[in-house]
């Protein structure tokens, strides 16, 4: 199991793919960057606001990690609902970072 080293919001300097939905975000996007260490290897994954919110909701679920694209693929209807809610909040100036 991986140990989280750092988990923070960043403004990207280059395009990144969200680990949870595989959405592609251009440079200048606000994404959560999660850096983890596992077996002597360190890796950083990037998470859009939608996937990060769903992951936070699911913290009581299994603790075996998330496969690439799993957040959206597991329940696309719920993912779309959360995306819509975040977009509506963004219209009111409260959030950003939903995939194109």
N, C-alpha and C positions, 0 to 999 in steps of 0.2 A: 504494500500500500504506500502511496506517495505521501510525503509530508509537505504541506504548503509552506513555502518560504516567504512569499509576498503575494498580496491580493489587493490591487489598487486600480483606480480609474486613471487611464492615460489618454492623451491625445496622440494618435498614431502619426508617425512620420512617413509611413509607407502603407500601401494597401495590406489588409489582413483579412483572414477568413475566420468567422466565428466558429468556435469548436462545437457549439451546441446545435447550430442550424445550417452551417456551411454557407451562410450568407457572406458575400464579399463586400468589404467596407473600404472606401477610398482613404488615402492619406488625409489626415485632419479629423478623422472620426474619433468620438469619445467611446472607448471600449474598456471593459474590465480586463486587466492583464493578471493572470494567475500563474505564478512561477512555483513549480513544485520540484522536489528532489525525490528520486526513487532509484534505488540500487546504484548509487553513484552517478546517476545521470540527472541533469537539470534541464527542464523544459518550461517554456512559457506558452500558455494557450490564451486566446483572446475570446471574450464573450460579449455579445451585444446586450443591450438593455433588456430585451425580451427574454433571452435565454438565461441571463443572470437572475431576473425576477422569478422565472419558473424554477430555476435551481434552488433559489432561496426558499421558495414554497415547499420544495421537496426534501428539505434537509432531514426530515424524519424517515426518509426512505432508506433503501439499502446503501451501505457505505462502500460500494465496490467501484465507484467512479462512473464516468459517463463516456460512452463511445462517441467518436466523432459523428456529429449530425443527429445524435440520439434524442436530444431535447425536442426538436421539431418533429422528428419521425415518430416518436412515441405517442404523441397526441397532437396532430397538426391543427385540429379544430381549436383546442385550448391555446395553442401557440398563436393562432390567428387572433383569438379574442384578446390575449394579453398584448399582442402587437397593436391592435386597434386602441386599446385603453392607453397604452404608452403614447401612441400618436396623438390621441386626444389631449393627453396631459401636455405633450410637447407644443401643441397649438396654443396652450395657455402659458408657455414659457417654462415648463417644469422639467422636461426631460428631452433626451435625444437618443440617437444611435439605434434606429431600427433599420433592418436591411432593405436595400433597394428592391 
